[in-house]
Amino acid sequence: MDLFDIYQQGQIRQAQGTAERAADKTAQVQSHIQDLERRLDRLTLASQAMWELLRSMGHITDSHLMAKMEEVDLRDGRQDGKITPVVKVCPKCHRNSHSRRLHCVYCETALPSPNLFEAR
């Protein structure tokens, strides 16, 4: 085996390693997407069930629901179909954290949820 063959084998092994890492990452991402899809399906099911309960128990109409959704959406000044994350203050160390965090990055204290659907 000459020097070129040794170099070429090294390049092949490196490419194989890169391909294996990419395949592992792809599998992780696919698993994460499947988990998110399951969570989205459950949230959609829960939302529909709650809406049907509310509608059947009171005088709330679909237009009332849509108006409230628009009101909540506009709280951040933009109608974009999202609840914009807000800053949360840690109850222990009083530092700011992103609203999607469950625990303070500084002291690991559980952070309060800004709304029911941000709780995990």
MDTraj code that builds the backbone (N, CA, C; nanometers):
import mdtraj as md
import numpy as np

residues = "MET ASP LEU PHE ASP ILE TYR GLN GLN GLY GLN ILE ARG GLN ALA GLN GLY THR ALA GLU ARG ALA ALA ASP LYS THR ALA GLN VAL GLN SER HIS ILE GLN ASP LEU GLU ARG ARG LEU ASP ARG LEU THR LEU ALA SER GLN ALA MET TRP GLU LEU LEU ARG SER MET GLY HIS ILE THR ASP SER HIS LEU MET ALA LYS MET GLU GLU VAL ASP LEU ARG ASP GLY ARG GLN ASP GLY LYS ILE THR PRO VAL VAL LYS VAL CYS PRO LYS CYS HIS ARG ASN SER HIS SER ARG ARG LEU HIS CYS VAL TYR CYS GLU THR ALA LEU PRO SER PRO ASN LEU PHE GLU ALA ARG".split()
xyz = np.array([
    [0.0851, -0.1168, 0.0000],
    [0.0000, 0.0000, 0.0000],
    [0.0903, 0.1238, 0.0000],
    [0.0663, 0.2155, -0.0934],
    [0.1510, 0.3349, -0.1012],
    [0.0895, 0.4497, -0.0208],
    [0.1597, 0.5580, -0.0166],
    [0.1199, 0.6742, 0.0628],
    [-0.0164, 0.7292, 0.0196],
    [-0.0424, 0.7303, -0.1094],
    [-0.1708, 0.7790, -0.1590],
    [-0.2855, 0.6913, -0.1096],
    [-0.2663, 0.5590, -0.1102],
    [-0.3702, 0.4673, -0.0628],
    [-0.3988, 0.4890, 0.0859],
    [-0.2957, 0.5109, 0.1625],
    [-0.3129, 0.5362, 0.3061],
    [-0.3920, 0.6658, 0.3269],
    [-0.3530, 0.7696, 0.2529],
    [-0.4241, 0.8980, 0.2619],
    [-0.5699, 0.8810, 0.2212],
    [-0.5930, 0.8096, 0.1127],
    [-0.7283, 0.7894, 0.0626],
    [-0.8135, 0.7112, 0.1632],
    [-0.7557, 0.6098, 0.2257],
    [-0.8290, 0.5339, 0.3275],
    [-0.8653, 0.6229, 0.4464],
    [-0.7750, 0.7106, 0.4848],
    [-0.8031, 0.8053, 0.5925],
    [-0.9178, 0.8985, 0.5564],
    [-0.9178, 0.9466, 0.4341],
    [-1.0246, 1.0336, 0.3871],
    [-1.1589, 0.9593, 0.3859],
    [-1.1566, 0.8335, 0.3440],
    [-1.2784, 0.7518, 0.3403],
    [-1.3314, 0.7321, 0.4818],
    [-1.2447, 0.6996, 0.5774],
    [-1.2873, 0.6815, 0.7165],
    [-1.3455, 0.8109, 0.7737],
    [-1.2816, 0.9218, 0.7406],
    [-1.3316, 1.0505, 0.7883],
    [-1.4695, 1.0787, 0.7289],
    [-1.4886, 1.0522, 0.6018],
    [-1.6186, 1.0736, 0.5381],
    [-1.7245, 0.9811, 0.5970],
    [-1.6870, 0.8574, 0.6265],
    [-1.7810, 0.7639, 0.6872],
    [-1.8224, 0.8114, 0.8265],
    [-1.7270, 0.8604, 0.9019],
    [-1.7585, 0.9135, 1.0350],
    [-1.8520, 1.0327, 1.0270],
    [-1.8254, 1.1212, 0.9323],
    [-1.9125, 1.2368, 0.9126],
    [-2.0533, 1.1920, 0.8746],
    [-2.0632, 1.0944, 0.7867],
    [-2.1938, 1.0428, 0.7440],
    [-2.2674, 0.9774, 0.8612],
    [-2.1961, 0.9037, 0.9457],
    [-2.2595, 0.8403, 1.0617],
    [-2.3103, 0.9444, 1.1606],
    [-2.2323, 1.0505, 1.1836],
    [-2.2772, 1.1570, 1.2738],
    [-2.4004, 1.2282, 1.2166],
    [-2.4001, 1.2488, 1.0865],
    [-2.5149, 1.3129, 1.0223],
    [-2.6389, 1.2243, 1.0329],
    [-2.6225, 1.0952, 1.0152],
    [-2.7353, 1.0016, 1.0264],
    [-2.7889, 1.0008, 1.1693],
    [-2.6995, 1.0036, 1.2689],
    [-2.7423, 1.0088, 1.4092],
    [-2.8209, 1.1370, 1.4374],
    [-2.7695, 1.2487, 1.3887],
    [-2.8364, 1.3774, 1.4102],
    [-2.9727, 1.3783, 1.3417],
    [-2.9801, 1.3220, 1.2227],
    [-3.1073, 1.3137, 1.1511],
    [-3.2084, 1.2322, 1.2301],
    [-3.1650, 1.1208, 1.2860],
    [-3.2551, 1.0372, 1.3663],
    [-3.3034, 1.1130, 1.4897],
    [-3.2155, 1.1892, 1.5530],
    [-3.2542, 1.2680, 1.6697],
    [-3.3576, 1.3743, 1.6322],
    [-3.3339, 1.4417, 1.5208],
    [-3.4258, 1.5459, 1.4763],
    [-3.5612, 1.4854, 1.4398],
    [-3.5612, 1.3710, 1.3724],
    [-3.6866, 1.3051, 1.3377],
    [-3.7638, 1.2645, 1.4627],
    [-3.6946, 1.2150, 1.5622],
    [-3.7586, 1.1771, 1.6879],
    [-3.8184, 1.3005, 1.7570],
    [-3.7444, 1.4107, 1.7558],
    [-3.7923, 1.5340, 1.8167],
    [-3.9159, 1.5852, 1.7425],
    [-3.9150, 1.5793, 1.6111],
    [-4.0301, 1.6228, 1.5322],
    [-4.1518, 1.5361, 1.5636],
    [-4.1332, 1.4064, 1.5738],
    [-4.2445, 1.3170, 1.6070],
    [-4.3011, 1.3499, 1.7451],
    [-4.2134, 1.3797, 1.8411],
    [-4.2589, 1.4181, 1.9747],
    [-4.3384, 1.5484, 1.9693],
    [-4.2891, 1.6457, 1.8938],
    [-4.3613, 1.7727, 1.8808],
    [-4.4964, 1.7527, 1.8127],
    [-4.5014, 1.6666, 1.7128],
    [-4.6289, 1.6393, 1.6456],
    [-4.7281, 1.5738, 1.7411],
    [-4.6815, 1.4813, 1.8259],
    [-4.7698, 1.4192, 1.9253],
    [-4.8218, 1.5242, 2.0243],
    [-4.7329, 1.6113, 2.0693],
    [-4.7726, 1.7157, 2.1629],
    [-4.8713, 1.8123, 2.0986],
    [-4.8482, 1.8480, 1.9731],
    [-4.9390, 1.9363, 1.9017],
    [-5.0762, 1.8713, 1.8855],
    [-5.0784, 1.7437, 1.8511],
    [-5.2054, 1.6722, 1.8378],
    [-5.2820, 1.6721, 1.9699],
    [-5.2129, 1.6469, 2.0813],
    [-5.2788, 1.6465, 2.2129],
    [-5.3306, 1.7852, 2.2480],
    [-5.2527, 1.8871, 2.2202],
    [-5.2952, 2.0239, 2.2490],
    [-5.4157, 2.0613, 2.1631],
    [-5.4147, 2.0229, 2.0373],
    [-5.5286, 2.0498, 1.9495],
    [-5.6532, 1.9786, 2.0005],
    [-5.6376, 1.8541, 2.0395],
    [-5.7497, 1.7769, 2.0935],
    [-5.8039, 1.8412, 2.2218],
    [-5.7138, 1.8798, 2.3121],
    [-5.7557, 1.9435, 2.4376],
    [-5.8243, 2.0767, 2.4108],
    [-5.7709, 2.1547, 2.3182],
    [-5.8318, 2.2842, 2.2859],
    [-5.9717, 2.2664, 2.2292],
    [-5.9867, 2.1711, 2.1387],
    [-6.1190, 2.1469, 2.0800],
    [-6.2174, 2.1000, 2.1866],
    [-6.1737, 2.0095, 2.2742],
    [-6.2614, 1.9595, 2.3805],
    [-6.3022, 2.0732, 2.4747],
    [-6.2060, 2.1575, 2.5124],
    [-6.2388, 2.2700, 2.6017],
    [-6.3355, 2.3659, 2.5330],
    [-6.3117, 2.3937, 2.4059],
    [-6.3993, 2.4849, 2.3355],
    [-6.5413, 2.4290, 2.3271],
    [-6.5540, 2.3016, 2.2970],
    [-6.6872, 2.2411, 2.2891],
    [-6.7575, 2.2446, 2.4245],
    [-6.6823, 2.2220, 2.5323],
    [-6.7408, 2.2324, 2.6664],
    [-6.7882, 2.3747, 2.6955],
    [-6.7026, 2.4716, 2.6697],
    [-6.7395, 2.6110, 2.6953],
    [-6.8605, 2.6531, 2.6132],
    [-6.8595, 2.6171, 2.4875],
    [-6.9703, 2.6556, 2.3993],
    [-7.1016, 2.5923, 2.4459],
    [-7.0962, 2.4665, 2.4892],
    [-7.2191, 2.3984, 2.5300],
    [-7.2695, 2.4439, 2.6668],
    [-7.1830, 2.5005, 2.7503],
    [-7.2213, 2.5397, 2.8855],
    [-7.2617, 2.6863, 2.8974],
    [-7.2391, 2.7627, 2.7961],
    [-7.2675, 2.9047, 2.8106],
    [-7.3177, 2.9655, 2.6821],
    [-7.3055, 3.0955, 2.6777],
    [-7.3524, 3.1723, 2.5632],
    [-7.2328, 3.2251, 2.4838],
    [-7.1321, 3.1443, 2.4722],
    [-7.0123, 3.1845, 2.4004],
    [-7.0193, 3.1269, 2.2594],
    [-6.9920, 3.2120, 2.1628],
    [-7.0002, 3.1693, 2.0229],
    [-6.8606, 3.1595, 1.9619],
    [-6.8568, 3.1059, 1.8421],
    [-6.7294, 3.0992, 1.7702],
    [-6.6718, 3.2396, 1.7494],
    [-6.7573, 3.3372, 1.7226],
    [-6.7082, 3.4738, 1.7014],
    [-6.6497, 3.5322, 1.8302],
    [-6.7075, 3.4971, 1.9468],
    [-6.6482, 3.5390, 2.0746],
    [-6.5070, 3.4812, 2.0887],
    [-6.4933, 3.3537, 2.0571],
    [-6.3620, 3.2881, 2.0668],
    [-6.2617, 3.3546, 1.9730],
    [-6.3018, 3.3788, 1.8491],
    [-6.2096, 3.4396, 1.7528],
    [-6.1687, 3.5802, 1.7973],
    [-6.2631, 3.6560, 1.8511],
    [-6.2310, 3.7910, 1.8996],
    [-6.1315, 3.7846, 2.0149],
    [-6.1500, 3.6897, 2.1063],
    [-6.0576, 3.6759, 2.2198],
    [-5.9197, 3.6320, 2.1716],
    [-5.9169, 3.5410, 2.0739],
    [-5.7878, 3.4983, 2.0194],
    [-5.7134, 3.6164, 1.9577],
    [-5.7863, 3.7011, 1.8857],
    [-5.7237, 3.8192, 1.8260],
    [-5.6729, 3.9137, 1.9342],
    [-5.7525, 3.9330, 2.0397],
    [-5.7111, 4.0194, 2.1509],
    [-5.5816, 3.9691, 2.2145],
    [-5.5755, 3.8404, 2.2422],
    [-5.4556, 3.7822, 2.3031],
    [-5.3363, 3.7951, 2.2086],
    [-5.3598, 3.7695, 2.0799],
    [-5.2527, 3.7791, 1.9805],
    [-5.1971, 3.9213, 1.9729],
    [-5.2819, 4.0208, 1.9853],
    [-5.2395, 4.1604, 1.9714],
    [-5.1762, 4.2195, 2.0967],
    [-5.1685, 4.1442, 2.2057],
    [-5.1111, 4.1978, 2.3302],
    [-4.9663, 4.2432, 2.3134],
    [-4.8958, 4.1844, 2.2185],
    [-4.7570, 4.2252, 2.1955],
    [-4.7466, 4.3292, 2.0846],
    [-4.8617, 4.3748, 2.0337],
    [-4.8624, 4.4769, 1.9303],
    [-4.8574, 4.4239, 1.7885],
    [-4.8527, 4.2918, 1.7720],
    [-4.8459, 4.2316, 1.6380],
    [-4.9497, 4.1212, 1.6268],
    [-5.0204, 4.1198, 1.5150],
    [-5.1130, 4.0101, 1.4881],
    [-5.0371, 3.9090, 1.4022],
    [-4.9758, 3.8111, 1.4720],
    [-4.8906, 3.7148, 1.4021],
    [-4.9241, 3.5697, 1.4364],
    [-5.0314, 3.5475, 1.5102],
    [-5.0725, 3.4119, 1.5436],
    [-4.9878, 3.3472, 1.6515],
    [-4.9124, 3.4266, 1.7277],
    [-4.8240, 3.3713, 1.8307],
    [-4.8371, 3.4507, 1.9603],
    [-4.8096, 3.3817, 2.0694],
    [-4.7911, 3.4508, 2.1962],
    [-4.6420, 3.4765, 2.2068],
    [-4.6061, 3.6026, 2.2075],
    [-4.4653, 3.6379, 2.2106],
    [-4.4076, 3.6101, 2.3488],
    [-4.2920, 3.5440, 2.3534],
    [-4.2286, 3.5189, 2.4834],
    [-4.1996, 3.6506, 2.5558],
    [-4.2100, 3.6438, 2.6862],
    [-4.1840, 3.7617, 2.7692],
    [-4.0735, 3.7286, 2.8688],
    [-4.0244, 3.8299, 2.9339],
    [-3.9213, 3.8119, 3.0354],
    [-3.9883, 3.7713, 3.1665],
    [-3.9345, 3.6692, 3.2305],
    [-3.9805, 3.6275, 3.3628],
    [-3.8706, 3.6617, 3.4631],
    [-3.9097, 3.6997, 3.5825],
    [-3.8134, 3.7302, 3.6881],
    [-3.8108, 3.6128, 3.7848],
    [-3.6906, 3.5643, 3.8132],
    [-3.6741, 3.4528, 3.9056],
    [-3.7186, 3.4959, 4.0454],
    [-3.8040, 3.4161, 4.1099],
    [-3.8507, 3.4528, 4.2435],
    [-3.7405, 3.4444, 4.3499],
    [-3.6318, 3.3734, 4.3202],
    [-3.5252, 3.3580, 4.4204],
    [-3.4124, 3.4591, 4.4002],
    [-3.3533, 3.4606, 4.2803],
    [-3.2367, 3.5482, 4.2585],
    [-3.2728, 3.6793, 4.1879],
    [-3.3980, 3.6911, 4.1428],
    [-3.4510, 3.8125, 4.0807],
    [-3.3832, 3.8504, 3.9495],
    [-3.3250, 3.7520, 3.8824],
    [-3.2671, 3.7764, 3.7501],
    [-3.3714, 3.7443, 3.6436],
    [-3.3534, 3.8044, 3.5270],
    [-3.4469, 3.7841, 3.4165],
    [-3.4183, 3.6544, 3.3435],
    [-3.5258, 3.5889, 3.2978],
    [-3.5150, 3.4672, 3.2179],
    [-3.6184, 3.4726, 3.1065],
    [-3.5935, 3.3960, 3.0034],
    [-3.6861, 3.3823, 2.8910],
    [-3.8105, 3.3085, 2.9391],
    [-3.9267, 3.3458, 2.8891],
    [-4.0516, 3.2862, 2.9379],
    [-4.0659, 3.1386, 2.9049],
    [-3.9885, 3.0861, 2.8112],
    [-4.0016, 2.9447, 2.7769],
    [-3.9131, 2.8552, 2.8637],
    [-3.8345, 2.9134, 2.9486],
    [-3.7508, 2.8347, 3.0392],
    [-3.8337, 2.7855, 3.1575],
    [-3.8026, 2.6651, 3.2016],
    [-3.8716, 2.6095, 3.3180],
    [-3.8015, 2.6470, 3.4476],
    [-3.6674, 2.6616, 3.4392],
    [-3.5866, 2.6908, 3.5579],
    [-3.4918, 2.8064, 3.5282],
    [-3.4584, 2.8802, 3.6318],
    [-3.3634, 2.9905, 3.6209],
    [-3.2264, 2.9350, 3.5801],
    [-3.1632, 2.9980, 3.4831],
    [-3.0315, 2.9508, 3.4392],
    [-2.9231, 2.9839, 3.5411],
    [-2.9520, 3.0743, 3.6342],
    [-2.8530, 3.1148, 3.7331],
    [-2.8594, 3.0315, 3.8607],
    [-2.9826, 3.0053, 3.9100],
    [-2.9939, 2.9363, 4.0390],
    [-3.0798, 2.8097, 4.0349],
    [-3.1321, 2.7741, 3.9159],
    [-3.2120, 2.6519, 3.8949],
    [-3.3480, 2.6510, 3.9650],
    [-3.3927, 2.7660, 4.0150],
    [-3.5247, 2.7742, 4.0769],
    [-3.6319, 2.7613, 3.9693],
    [-3.7401, 2.6912, 4.0006],
    [-3.8514, 2.6800, 3.9064],
    [-3.9098, 2.8184, 3.8820],
    [-3.9343, 2.8492, 3.7557],
    [-3.9873, 2.9800, 3.7191],
    [-4.1383, 2.9740, 3.7017],
    [-4.2076, 3.0809, 3.7367],
    [-4.3534, 3.0835, 3.7173],
    [-4.3856, 3.0881, 3.5683],
    [-4.4997, 3.0315, 3.5309],
    [-4.5431, 3.0336, 3.3910],
    [-4.6229, 3.1598, 3.3653],
    [-4.5967, 3.2271, 3.2523],
    [-4.6705, 3.3493, 3.2210],
    [-4.8165, 3.3216, 3.1831],
    [-4.8439, 3.2015, 3.1348],
    [-4.9810, 3.1640, 3.1035],
    [-4.9914, 3.0120, 3.1088],
    [-5.1115, 2.9631, 3.1156],
    [-5.1379, 2.8215, 3.1335],
    [-5.0722, 2.7346, 3.0276],
    [-5.0717, 2.7773, 2.9031],
    [-5.0227, 2.6936, 2.7954],
    [-4.8718, 2.6992, 2.7770],
    [-4.8045, 2.7865, 2.8476],
    [-4.6590, 2.7858, 2.8474],
    [-4.6046, 2.6900, 2.9531],
    [-4.6892, 2.6471, 3.0456],
    [-4.6473, 2.5530, 3.1516],
    [-4.6158, 2.4191, 3.0895],
    [-4.5141, 2.3540, 3.1424],
    [-4.4757, 2.2219, 3.0904],
    [-4.4574, 2.1266, 3.2037],
])
top = md.Topology()
chain = top.add_chain()
for i, resn in enumerate(residues, 1):
    res = top.add_residue(resn, chain, resSeq=i)
    for name in ("N", "CA", "C"):
        top.add_atom(name, md.element.get_by_symbol(name[0]), res)
traj = md.Trajectory(xyz[None], top)
